[in-house]
Amino acid sequence: MSESSQSVIKVIRCIVCPTGCEIQVKQGQKGDISFEGYTCERGLEYAEQEYYEPKRILTTTIRVENGLLPLIPIRTDKPILKDKIKNALKEIAKTKVKAPIKMGDILIENILELGVNIIASRNLIER
Ligand code: SF4
């Protein structure tokens, strides 16, 4: 297939190393997807993951029943699929946890059965 029959449908900046290669996702006329601009296999893997199944670490806060502060910052212990973030936020909004809490404590185990835990990003003592 010639270059001109492909169009760039997305540009992904590789963040695997500081070089920061710009990877173009191209689509041919038959819908075939190809990647250009990466300079190593790790970059290709990153671009494929980012294009087909983008994941993010979710960071937010959760309510605390008896804490010195009413909220505590939390995050997922692994990246989760971007399209699950909205439902994960709903689940977190329904939850209230109890102090004292230590950084790294699991506050919601296996959220949405994704194999990912919600953990505390700091300590919080009781009020
Ligand atoms: S493609 Fe390879 S060299 Fe380029 S930023 Fe990604 S990891 Fe680094």
Residues whose N, C-alpha, C, O or C-beta is under 5 A from the ligand:
A	BS01	SF4	C14 V16 C17 T19 G20 C21 Y38 T39 C40 R42 G43
